[in-house]
Amino acid sequence: MNTVRLHKVFAAMSIVGAIAISQQALGSPDEHPVDGPGPFPYGSHSVNSGISDPVEVDTYTFSGHAGDHARAVISGLSNGFDPQLVLRSPAGSVLNTVNCPTTFTCSTFLDQLLPTDGTYTINVSDAGLNNSGNYSLHLDQYPPTTNWVGFGYASPVQKVLDHPSDSDFFAFQGAVGTIVQVTFAGNTNGLDPHLEIWGPTGTLISDTNCNTTFTCVTSTDDLSLPTSGIYKVGLSDLGFDNIGNYTIGVSCVFGDCPNIIPIPDIPEPSSYALMLAGLGLVGFLARRRRGLPAA
């Protein structure tokens, strides 16, 4: 293969690597829709699908690691459809099952600490196998690793929970001893703000909500930060059954307030590492072709 061909090959690899990086770097609340059953990564994807026949079972898979806290949320979008989730281990055994029988619409979720590395399976069906209907499905790791958006003090963000099973994640930089106030305001009637905050070690340090038929606001009030680092913020509707616009903001009310916007640490995909190695090879061959020293 000549050098020109190698350049073309590794240029294509560069594009593939860049796409892989951008997909991994995609943060909540920006999501890719998943059209139907199949691979379903944490966080940056959501499913809006349906059961067309009452006896149908839809199957999704995701890659998990031992110790991950996975949360799968399903919201029924059709009257009479009773959403059921079954989580299976990499060996196929059932780890957890949840459902919510109803004559109208309902939502349910399962939380599971994953026991081992491997490919996990989620089955979606009607609980009685006697109704069909549409649903939305969301899968996240709690707290999230990379699917979050950094923001700073005194810089409120306005976004939307656009499907009932949706969860959005943000993060801010905090210093030990600082007192902050994190506020999650629902701007749409019926949206019930549920606000969760994790410290730099992944420990849940605050869990607040408000429930109303109109609009309401939930806040941490005075939250004293126990250590320095990145604090992650999770936003959802309390019952996973409403959508709407919201505002999220963090204010530093006392102490050293580093207004640094954190950025997720995205690991290099293997394709990207291969691309870098390939580009090095191209440079080496090009130098040899021109009679130049290799280094």
Phi and psi restraints in degrees (value plus and minus 20) as a CYANA .aco file:
   2 ASN   PHI    -100.0   -60.0
   2 ASN   PSI     153.7   193.7
   3 THR   PHI     -85.2   -45.2
   3 THR   PSI     -56.7   -16.7
   4 VAL   PHI     -81.1   -41.1
   4 VAL   PSI     -64.3   -24.3
   5 ARG   PHI     -83.5   -43.5
   5 ARG   PSI     -60.7   -20.7
   6 LEU   PHI     -81.9   -41.9
   6 LEU   PSI     -60.3   -20.3
   7 HIS   PHI     -78.5   -38.5
   7 HIS   PSI     -62.5   -22.5
   8 LYS   PHI     -85.7   -45.7
   8 LYS   PSI     -63.0   -23.0
   9 VAL   PHI     -80.6   -40.6
   9 VAL   PSI     -68.1   -28.1
  10 PHE   PHI     -97.8   -57.8
  10 PHE   PSI     -41.7    -1.7
  11 ALA   PHI     -85.7   -45.7
  11 ALA   PSI     -62.6   -22.6
  12 ALA   PHI     -82.8   -42.8
  12 ALA   PSI     -60.8   -20.8
  13 MET   PHI     -83.0   -43.0
  13 MET   PSI     -54.5   -14.5
  14 SER   PHI     -82.6   -42.6
  14 SER   PSI     -62.4   -22.4
  15 ILE   PHI     -84.4   -44.4
  15 ILE   PSI     -65.4   -25.4
  16 VAL   PHI     -80.4   -40.4
  16 VAL   PSI     -63.1   -23.1
  17 GLY   PHI     -83.2   -43.2
  17 GLY   PSI     -61.9   -21.9
  18 ALA   PHI     -83.8   -43.8
  18 ALA   PSI     -60.3   -20.3
  19 ILE   PHI     -83.5   -43.5
  19 ILE   PSI     -63.2   -23.2
  20 ALA   PHI     -80.8   -40.8
  20 ALA   PSI     -62.0   -22.0
  21 ILE   PHI     -85.5   -45.5
  21 ILE   PSI     -64.4   -24.4
  22 SER   PHI     -84.5   -44.5
  22 SER   PSI     -55.2   -15.2
  23 GLN   PHI     -88.4   -48.4
  23 GLN   PSI     -60.0   -20.0
  24 GLN   PHI     -89.4   -49.4
  24 GLN   PSI     -51.0   -11.0
  25 ALA   PHI    -101.2   -61.2
  25 ALA   PSI     -32.1     7.9
  26 LEU   PHI     -79.7   -39.7
  26 LEU   PSI     107.1   147.1
  27 GLY   PHI    -132.1   -92.1
  27 GLY   PSI     138.2   178.2
  28 SER   PHI     -86.4   -46.4
  28 SER   PSI     123.2   163.2
  29 PRO   PHI    -112.6   -72.6
  29 PRO   PSI      -4.3    35.7
  30 ASP   PHI    -108.5   -68.5
  30 ASP   PSI     101.5   141.5
  31 GLU   PHI    -149.4  -109.4
  31 GLU   PSI     134.9   174.9
  32 HIS   PHI    -118.3   -78.3
  32 HIS   PSI     113.8   153.8
  33 PRO   PHI     -96.0   -56.0
  33 PRO   PSI     123.7   163.7
  34 VAL   PHI    -122.9   -82.9
  34 VAL   PSI     104.9   144.9
  35 ASP   PHI     -90.3   -50.3
  35 ASP   PSI     -52.9   -12.9
  36 GLY   PHI    -190.1  -150.1
  36 GLY   PSI    -188.0  -148.0
  37 PRO   PHI     -73.3   -33.3
  37 PRO   PSI     125.2   165.2
  38 GLY   PHI     129.0   169.0
  38 GLY   PSI    -179.3  -139.3
  39 PRO   PHI     -81.6   -41.6
  39 PRO   PSI     121.6   161.6
  40 PHE   PHI    -165.5  -125.5
  40 PHE   PSI      69.4   109.4
  41 PRO   PHI     -92.8   -52.8
  41 PRO   PSI     141.3   181.3
  42 TYR   PHI     -77.2   -37.2
  42 TYR   PSI     117.9   157.9
  43 GLY   PHI      56.6    96.6
  43 GLY   PSI     -75.4   -35.4
  44 SER   PHI    -108.8   -68.8
  44 SER   PSI     -10.7    29.3
  45 HIS   PHI    -152.4  -112.4
  45 HIS   PSI     133.1   173.1
  46 SER   PHI    -161.1  -121.1
  46 SER   PSI     135.1   175.1
  47 VAL   PHI    -136.0   -96.0
  47 VAL   PSI     112.2   152.2
  48 ASN   PHI    -145.2  -105.2
  48 ASN   PSI      85.1   125.1
  49 SER   PHI    -162.9  -122.9
  49 SER   PSI    -181.7  -141.7
  50 GLY   PHI    -184.0  -144.0
  50 GLY   PSI     140.6   180.6
  51 ILE   PHI    -119.6   -79.6
  51 ILE   PSI      91.8   131.8
  52 SER   PHI    -105.1   -65.1
  52 SER   PSI     -42.6    -2.6
  53 ASP   PHI    -149.1  -109.1
  53 ASP   PSI     115.5   155.5
  54 PRO   PHI     -73.9   -33.9
  54 PRO   PSI     -48.8    -8.8
  55 VAL   PHI    -109.9   -69.9
  55 VAL   PSI     -18.0    22.0
  56 GLU   PHI     -91.6   -51.6
  56 GLU   PSI     125.2   165.2
  57 VAL   PHI    -148.0  -108.0
  57 VAL   PSI     100.2   140.2
  58 ASP   PHI    -110.3   -70.3
  58 ASP   PSI     122.1   162.1
  59 THR   PHI    -144.3  -104.3
  59 THR   PSI     110.8   150.8
  60 TYR   PHI    -145.6  -105.6
  60 TYR   PSI     130.9   170.9
  61 THR   PHI    -148.1  -108.1
  61 THR   PSI     131.1   171.1
  62 PHE   PHI    -167.8  -127.8
  62 PHE   PSI     135.4   175.4
  63 SER   PHI    -110.5   -70.5
  63 SER   PSI     102.3   142.3
  64 GLY   PHI    -145.1  -105.1
  64 GLY   PSI     143.5   183.5
  65 HIS   PHI    -145.1  -105.1
  65 HIS   PSI     131.0   171.0
  66 ALA   PHI     -75.6   -35.6
  66 ALA   PSI     109.7   149.7
  67 GLY   PHI      73.8   113.8
  67 GLY   PSI     -31.8     8.2
  68 ASP   PHI     -82.4   -42.4
  68 ASP   PSI     118.1   158.1
  69 HIS   PHI    -118.0   -78.0
  69 HIS   PSI      83.0   123.0
  70 ALA   PHI    -118.2   -78.2
  70 ALA   PSI     119.2   159.2
  71 ARG   PHI    -147.8  -107.8
  71 ARG   PSI     101.9   141.9
  72 ALA   PHI    -129.8   -89.8
  72 ALA   PSI     110.9   150.9
  73 VAL   PHI    -142.5  -102.5
  73 VAL   PSI     111.9   151.9
  74 ILE   PHI    -147.2  -107.2
  74 ILE   PSI     117.0   157.0
  75 SER   PHI    -142.8  -102.8
  75 SER   PSI     103.4   143.4
  76 GLY   PHI     -95.2   -55.2
  76 GLY   PSI     113.6   153.6
  77 LEU   PHI    -129.8   -89.8
  77 LEU   PSI     -18.6    21.4
  78 SER   PHI    -145.4  -105.4
  78 SER   PSI     117.2   157.2
  79 ASN   PHI     -77.7   -37.7
  79 ASN   PSI     113.2   153.2
  80 GLY   PHI      69.4   109.4
  80 GLY   PSI     -38.7     1.3
  81 PHE   PHI     -96.8   -56.8
  81 PHE   PSI     103.8   143.8
  82 ASP   PHI    -124.0   -84.0
  82 ASP   PSI      74.5   114.5
  83 PRO   PHI     -81.9   -41.9
  83 PRO   PSI     114.2   154.2
  84 GLN   PHI    -151.3  -111.3
  84 GLN   PSI     114.7   154.7
  85 LEU   PHI    -136.5   -96.5
  85 LEU   PSI     115.8   155.8
  86 VAL   PHI    -145.5  -105.5
  86 VAL   PSI     105.4   145.4
  87 LEU   PHI    -124.7   -84.7
  87 LEU   PSI     106.6   146.6
  88 ARG   PHI    -134.5   -94.5
  88 ARG   PSI     125.0   165.0
  89 SER   PHI     -93.1   -53.1
  89 SER   PSI     150.7   190.7
  90 PRO   PHI     -78.0   -38.0
  90 PRO   PSI     -42.5    -2.5
  91 ALA   PHI    -108.7   -68.7
  91 ALA   PSI     -27.1    12.9
  92 GLY   PHI      79.7   119.7
  92 GLY   PSI     -25.0    15.0
  93 SER   PHI     -96.2   -56.2
  93 SER   PSI     130.4   170.4
  94 VAL   PHI     -97.8   -57.8
  94 VAL   PSI     103.9   143.9
  95 LEU   PHI    -117.0   -77.0
  95 LEU   PSI     -52.5   -12.5
  96 ASN   PHI    -182.6  -142.6
  96 ASN   PSI     126.0   166.0
  97 THR   PHI    -160.4  -120.4
  97 THR   PSI     113.9   153.9
  98 VAL   PHI    -159.4  -119.4
  98 VAL   PSI     134.3   174.3
  99 ASN   PHI    -178.1  -138.1
  99 ASN   PSI     148.0   188.0
 100 CYS   PHI    -162.0  -122.0
 100 CYS   PSI      70.4   110.4
 101 PRO   PHI     -85.2   -45.2
 101 PRO   PSI     116.8   156.8
 102 THR   PHI    -179.9  -139.9
 102 THR   PSI     140.3   180.3
 103 THR   PHI    -114.5   -74.5
 103 THR   PSI     -29.5    10.5
 104 PHE   PHI    -135.6   -95.6
 104 PHE   PSI    -140.7  -100.7
 105 THR   PHI    -143.2  -103.2
 105 THR   PSI     132.4   172.4
 106 CYS   PHI    -174.1  -134.1
 106 CYS   PSI     147.3   187.3
 107 SER   PHI    -150.9  -110.9
 107 SER   PSI     132.6   172.6
 108 THR   PHI    -171.7  -131.7
 108 THR   PSI     145.7   185.7
 109 PHE   PHI    -169.0  -129.0
 109 PHE   PSI     139.3   179.3
 110 LEU   PHI    -147.2  -107.2
 110 LEU   PSI     120.1   160.1
 111 ASP   PHI    -130.4   -90.4
 111 ASP   PSI     114.3   154.3
 112 GLN   PHI    -167.1  -127.1
 112 GLN   PSI     110.0   150.0
 113 LEU   PHI    -105.0   -65.0
 113 LEU   PSI      97.7   137.7
 114 LEU   PHI     -94.4   -54.4
 114 LEU   PSI     112.6   152.6
 115 PRO   PHI    -103.4   -63.4
 115 PRO   PSI     -38.6     1.4
 116 THR   PHI    -177.3  -137.3
 116 THR   PSI     145.7   185.7
 117 ASP   PHI     -93.9   -53.9
 117 ASP   PSI     128.6   168.6
 118 GLY   PHI     128.6   168.6
 118 GLY   PSI    -192.5  -152.5
 119 THR   PHI    -117.1   -77.1
 119 THR   PSI      98.4   138.4
 120 TYR   PHI    -119.0   -79.0
 120 TYR   PSI     135.1   175.1
 121 THR   PHI    -141.5  -101.5
 121 THR   PSI     116.7   156.7
 122 ILE   PHI    -136.1   -96.1
 122 ILE   PSI     104.1   144.1
 123 ASN   PHI    -122.0   -82.0
 123 ASN   PSI     113.2   153.2
 124 VAL   PHI    -136.9   -96.9
 124 VAL   PSI     110.6   150.6
 125 SER   PHI    -176.5  -136.5
 125 SER   PSI     155.5   195.5
 126 ASP   PHI    -103.3   -63.3
 126 ASP   PSI     115.5   155.5
 127 ALA   PHI     -78.5   -38.5
 127 ALA   PSI     -54.6   -14.6
 128 GLY   PHI    -121.6   -81.6
 128 GLY   PSI     -19.1    20.9
 129 LEU   PHI      33.4    73.4
 129 LEU   PSI      14.2    54.2
 130 ASN   PHI    -152.2  -112.2
 130 ASN   PSI     -10.8    29.2
 131 ASN   PHI    -159.6  -119.6
 131 ASN   PSI     129.9   169.9
 132 SER   PHI    -131.3   -91.3
 132 SER   PSI     147.6   187.6
 133 GLY   PHI     142.1   182.1
 133 GLY   PSI     154.0   194.0
 134 ASN   PHI    -115.8   -75.8
 134 ASN   PSI     137.2   177.2
 135 TYR   PHI    -170.8  -130.8
 135 TYR   PSI     140.5   180.5
 136 SER   PHI    -138.5   -98.5
 136 SER   PSI     123.7   163.7
 137 LEU   PHI    -153.7  -113.7
 137 LEU   PSI     117.5   157.5
 138 HIS   PHI    -158.6  -118.6
 138 HIS   PSI     120.4   160.4
 139 LEU   PHI    -150.0  -110.0
 139 LEU   PSI     110.9   150.9
 140 ASP   PHI    -161.1  -121.1
 140 ASP   PSI     138.3   178.3
 141 GLN   PHI    -120.4   -80.4
 141 GLN   PSI     114.1   154.1
 142 TYR   PHI    -134.6   -94.6
 142 TYR   PSI      98.4   138.4
 143 PRO   PHI     -94.8   -54.8
 143 PRO   PSI     141.2   181.2
 144 PRO   PHI     -89.4   -49.4
 144 PRO   PSI     135.2   175.2
 145 THR   PHI    -113.4   -73.4
 145 THR   PSI     -75.6   -35.6
 146 THR   PHI    -144.5  -104.5
 146 THR   PSI     -36.4     3.6
 147 ASN   PHI    -107.3   -67.3
 147 ASN   PSI      43.7    83.7
 148 TRP   PHI    -162.2  -122.2
 148 TRP   PSI     142.4   182.4
 149 VAL   PHI    -136.6   -96.6
 149 VAL   PSI     107.9   147.9
 150 GLY   PHI     -96.6   -56.6
 150 GLY   PSI     124.7   164.7
 151 PHE   PHI    -166.4  -126.4
 151 PHE   PSI     145.5   185.5
 152 GLY   PHI    -133.7   -93.7
 152 GLY   PSI     153.1   193.1
 153 TYR   PHI     -84.2   -44.2
 153 TYR   PSI     126.8   166.8
 154 ALA   PHI      35.9    75.9
 154 ALA   PSI      11.7    51.7
 155 SER   PHI    -153.1  -113.1
 155 SER   PSI      51.8    91.8
 156 PRO   PHI     -77.5   -37.5
 156 PRO   PSI     127.3   167.3
 157 VAL   PHI    -139.0   -99.0
 157 VAL   PSI     114.5   154.5
 158 GLN   PHI    -130.0   -90.0
 158 GLN   PSI     103.0   143.0
 159 LYS   PHI    -161.1  -121.1
 159 LYS   PSI    -188.4  -148.4
 160 VAL   PHI    -161.5  -121.5
 160 VAL   PSI     117.7   157.7
 161 LEU   PHI    -105.7   -65.7
 161 LEU   PSI      87.2   127.2
 162 ASP   PHI    -121.4   -81.4
 162 ASP   PSI     -19.7    20.3
 163 HIS   PHI    -166.0  -126.0
 163 HIS   PSI     130.4   170.4
 164 PRO   PHI     -76.9   -36.9
 164 PRO   PSI     -53.5   -13.5
 165 SER   PHI    -105.9   -65.9
 165 SER   PSI     -13.0    27.0
 166 ASP   PHI     -89.6   -49.6
 166 ASP   PSI     124.7   164.7
 167 SER   PHI    -155.3  -115.3
 167 SER   PSI     114.5   154.5
 168 ASP   PHI    -133.5   -93.5
 168 ASP   PSI     127.9   167.9
 169 PHE   PHI    -150.8  -110.8
 169 PHE   PSI     116.7   156.7
 170 PHE   PHI    -151.1  -111.1
 170 PHE   PSI     153.3   193.3
 171 ALA   PHI    -173.1  -133.1
 171 ALA   PSI     128.8   168.8
 172 PHE   PHI    -156.1  -116.1
 172 PHE   PSI     138.8   178.8
 173 GLN   PHI    -109.7   -69.7
 173 GLN   PSI     107.8   147.8
 174 GLY   PHI    -145.0  -105.0
 174 GLY   PSI     133.1   173.1
 175 ALA   PHI    -134.6   -94.6
 175 ALA   PSI     122.9   162.9
 176 VAL   PHI     -76.6   -36.6
 176 VAL   PSI     116.3   156.3
 177 GLY   PHI      66.4   106.4
 177 GLY   PSI     -33.1     6.9
 178 THR   PHI     -89.4   -49.4
 178 THR   PSI     124.9   164.9
 179 ILE   PHI    -128.1   -88.1
 179 ILE   PSI     104.8   144.8
 180 VAL   PHI    -143.2  -103.2
 180 VAL   PSI     144.0   184.0
 181 GLN   PHI    -150.0  -110.0
 181 GLN   PSI      99.3   139.3
 182 VAL   PHI    -127.4   -87.4
 182 VAL   PSI     108.2   148.2
 183 THR   PHI    -146.0  -106.0
 183 THR   PSI     112.1   152.1
 184 PHE   PHI    -141.2  -101.2
 184 PHE   PSI      88.4   128.4
 185 ALA   PHI    -128.1   -88.1
 185 ALA   PSI     102.8   142.8
 186 GLY   PHI    -100.0   -60.0
 186 GLY   PSI     109.1   149.1
 187 ASN   PHI    -128.4   -88.4
 187 ASN   PSI     -12.6    27.4
 188 THR   PHI    -146.5  -106.5
 188 THR   PSI     115.2   155.2
 189 ASN   PHI     -75.5   -35.5
 189 ASN   PSI     112.6   152.6
 190 GLY   PHI      73.1   113.1
 190 GLY   PSI     -38.9     1.1
 191 LEU   PHI     -93.2   -53.2
 191 LEU   PSI     103.8   143.8
 192 ASP   PHI    -127.1   -87.1
 192 ASP   PSI      75.1   115.1
 193 PRO   PHI     -80.0   -40.0
 193 PRO   PSI     106.7   146.7
 194 HIS   PHI    -139.1   -99.1
 194 HIS   PSI      97.9   137.9
 195 LEU   PHI    -136.4   -96.4
 195 LEU   PSI     100.4   140.4
 196 GLU   PHI    -140.6  -100.6
 196 GLU   PSI     121.4   161.4
 197 ILE   PHI    -152.9  -112.9
 197 ILE   PSI     112.2   152.2
 198 TRP   PHI    -135.7   -95.7
 198 TRP   PSI     122.3   162.3
 199 GLY   PHI     -98.5   -58.5
 199 GLY   PSI     156.6   196.6
 200 PRO   PHI     -78.0   -38.0
 200 PRO   PSI     -44.6    -4.6
 201 THR   PHI    -109.0   -69.0
 201 THR   PSI     -22.1    17.9
 202 GLY   PHI      74.7   114.7
 202 GLY   PSI     -16.2    23.8
 203 THR   PHI    -101.4   -61.4
 203 THR   PSI     114.0   154.0
 204 LEU   PHI     -91.3   -51.3
 204 LEU   PSI     100.2   140.2
 205 ILE   PHI    -132.3   -92.3
 205 ILE   PSI     -31.2     8.8
 206 SER   PHI    -175.4  -135.4
 206 SER   PSI     119.1   159.1
 207 ASP   PHI    -166.8  -126.8
 207 ASP   PSI      83.7   123.7
 208 THR   PHI    -150.1  -110.1
 208 THR   PSI     140.3   180.3
 209 ASN   PHI    -179.7  -139.7
 209 ASN   PSI     147.5   187.5
 210 CYS   PHI    -162.5  -122.5
 210 CYS   PSI     126.9   166.9
 211 ASN   PHI    -149.1  -109.1
 211 ASN   PSI     103.2   143.2
 212 THR   PHI    -177.4  -137.4
 212 THR   PSI     141.7   181.7
 213 THR   PHI    -109.7   -69.7
 213 THR   PSI     -28.2    11.8
 214 PHE   PHI    -131.3   -91.3
 214 PHE   PSI    -145.3  -105.3
 215 THR   PHI    -138.7   -98.7
 215 THR   PSI     130.3   170.3
 216 CYS   PHI    -172.0  -132.0
 216 CYS   PSI     148.3   188.3
 217 VAL   PHI    -149.9  -109.9
 217 VAL   PSI     114.1   154.1
 218 THR   PHI    -137.5   -97.5
 218 THR   PSI     124.7   164.7
 219 SER   PHI    -167.2  -127.2
 219 SER   PSI     134.4   174.4
 220 THR   PHI    -101.4   -61.4
 220 THR   PSI     -29.5    10.5
 221 ASP   PHI      35.8    75.8
 221 ASP   PSI    -149.6  -109.6
 222 ASP   PHI    -109.5   -69.5
 222 ASP   PSI      85.0   125.0
 223 LEU   PHI    -128.1   -88.1
 223 LEU   PSI      91.4   131.4
 224 SER   PHI    -105.0   -65.0
 224 SER   PSI     101.6   141.6
 225 LEU   PHI     -98.4   -58.4
 225 LEU   PSI     105.8   145.8
 226 PRO   PHI     -98.0   -58.0
 226 PRO   PSI     -37.9     2.1
 227 THR   PHI    -177.6  -137.6
 227 THR   PSI     146.8   186.8
 228 SER   PHI    -108.7   -68.7
 228 SER   PSI     125.2   165.2
 229 GLY   PHI     127.3   167.3
 229 GLY   PSI    -180.5  -140.5
 230 ILE   PHI    -115.0   -75.0
 230 ILE   PSI     105.2   145.2
 231 TYR   PHI    -124.3   -84.3
 231 TYR   PSI     110.2   150.2
 232 LYS   PHI    -124.8   -84.8
 232 LYS   PSI     121.8   161.8
 233 VAL   PHI    -142.0  -102.0
 233 VAL   PSI     105.7   145.7
 234 GLY   PHI    -129.8   -89.8
 234 GLY   PSI     114.9   154.9
 235 LEU   PHI    -145.3  -105.3
 235 LEU   PSI     114.1   154.1
 236 SER   PHI    -177.8  -137.8
 236 SER   PSI     149.9   189.9
 237 ASP   PHI    -101.7   -61.7
 237 ASP   PSI     116.1   156.1
 238 LEU   PHI     -74.9   -34.9
 238 LEU   PSI     -61.0   -21.0
 239 GLY   PHI    -120.7   -80.7
 239 GLY   PSI     -14.9    25.1
 240 PHE   PHI      31.8    71.8
 240 PHE   PSI      17.8    57.8
 241 ASP   PHI    -152.7  -112.7
 241 ASP   PSI      -9.7    30.3
 242 ASN   PHI    -157.7  -117.7
 242 ASN   PSI     136.1   176.1
 243 ILE   PHI    -142.9  -102.9
 243 ILE   PSI     148.1   188.1
 244 GLY   PHI     138.2   178.2
 244 GLY   PSI     153.4   193.4
 245 ASN   PHI    -102.3   -62.3
 245 ASN   PSI     132.1   172.1
 246 TYR   PHI    -169.6  -129.6
 246 TYR   PSI     145.5   185.5
 247 THR   PHI    -145.0  -105.0
 247 THR   PSI     114.0   154.0
 248 ILE   PHI    -142.9  -102.9
 248 ILE   PSI     114.8   154.8
 249 GLY   PHI    -168.4  -128.4
 249 GLY   PSI     132.2   172.2
 250 VAL   PHI    -148.1  -108.1
 250 VAL   PSI     111.6   151.6
 251 SER   PHI    -141.8  -101.8
 251 SER   PSI     118.5   158.5
 252 CYS   PHI    -114.1   -74.1
 252 CYS   PSI      94.7   134.7
 253 VAL   PHI    -123.1   -83.1
 253 VAL   PSI     -30.8     9.2
 254 PHE   PHI    -182.1  -142.1
 254 PHE   PSI     120.3   160.3
 255 GLY   PHI      77.0   117.0
 255 GLY   PSI    -185.8  -145.8
 256 ASP   PHI     -96.2   -56.2
 256 ASP   PSI      97.9   137.9
 257 CYS   PHI    -136.7   -96.7
 257 CYS   PSI      66.9   106.9
 258 PRO   PHI     -91.6   -51.6
 258 PRO   PSI      86.5   126.5
 259 ASN   PHI    -104.7   -64.7
 259 ASN   PSI      47.2    87.2
 260 ILE   PHI    -130.8   -90.8
 260 ILE   PSI     106.5   146.5
 261 ILE   PHI    -106.5   -66.5
 261 ILE   PSI      95.8   135.8
 262 PRO   PHI     -92.8   -52.8
 262 PRO   PSI     135.2   175.2
 263 ILE   PHI    -145.4  -105.4
 263 ILE   PSI     114.4   154.4
 264 PRO   PHI     -79.5   -39.5
 264 PRO   PSI     122.9   162.9
 265 ASP   PHI    -108.4   -68.4
 265 ASP   PSI      78.8   118.8
 266 ILE   PHI    -109.6   -69.6
 266 ILE   PSI      99.8   139.8
 267 PRO   PHI     -88.4   -48.4
 267 PRO   PSI     128.8   168.8
 268 GLU   PHI     -88.9   -48.9
 268 GLU   PSI     108.1   148.1
 269 PRO   PHI     -88.3   -48.3
 269 PRO   PSI     136.2   176.2
 270 SER   PHI     -81.4   -41.4
 270 SER   PSI     -53.6   -13.6
 271 SER   PHI     -84.5   -44.5
 271 SER   PSI     -53.4   -13.4
 272 TYR   PHI     -90.7   -50.7
 272 TYR   PSI     -61.6   -21.6
 273 ALA   PHI     -82.1   -42.1
 273 ALA   PSI     -60.8   -20.8
 274 LEU   PHI     -84.0   -44.0
 274 LEU   PSI     -58.9   -18.9
 275 MET   PHI     -80.7   -40.7
 275 MET   PSI     -64.6   -24.6
 276 LEU   PHI     -82.7   -42.7
 276 LEU   PSI     -62.0   -22.0
 277 ALA   PHI     -82.6   -42.6
 277 ALA   PSI     -60.7   -20.7
 278 GLY   PHI     -84.8   -44.8
 278 GLY   PSI     -61.8   -21.8
 279 LEU   PHI     -83.0   -43.0
 279 LEU   PSI     -55.9   -15.9
 280 GLY   PHI     -83.3   -43.3
 280 GLY   PSI     -60.0   -20.0
 281 LEU   PHI     -85.0   -45.0
 281 LEU   PSI     -60.6   -20.6
 282 VAL   PHI     -78.9   -38.9
 282 VAL   PSI     -65.9   -25.9
 283 GLY   PHI     -81.1   -41.1
 283 GLY   PSI     -59.6   -19.6
 284 PHE   PHI     -83.6   -43.6
 284 PHE   PSI     -66.9   -26.9
 285 LEU   PHI     -87.2   -47.2
 285 LEU   PSI     -58.2   -18.2
 286 ALA   PHI     -83.1   -43.1
 286 ALA   PSI     -59.5   -19.5
 287 ARG   PHI     -84.3   -44.3
 287 ARG   PSI     -61.9   -21.9
 288 ARG   PHI     -84.3   -44.3
 288 ARG   PSI     -59.3   -19.3
 289 ARG   PHI     -83.1   -43.1
 289 ARG   PSI     -55.2   -15.2
 290 ARG   PHI    -109.3   -69.3
 290 ARG   PSI     -20.3    19.7
 291 GLY   PHI      58.5    98.5
 291 GLY   PSI      -1.8    38.2
 292 LEU   PHI    -110.9   -70.9
 292 LEU   PSI     136.3   176.3
 293 PRO   PHI     -83.4   -43.4
 293 PRO   PSI     128.8   168.8
 294 ALA   PHI     -90.4   -50.4
 294 ALA   PSI     -43.0    -3.0
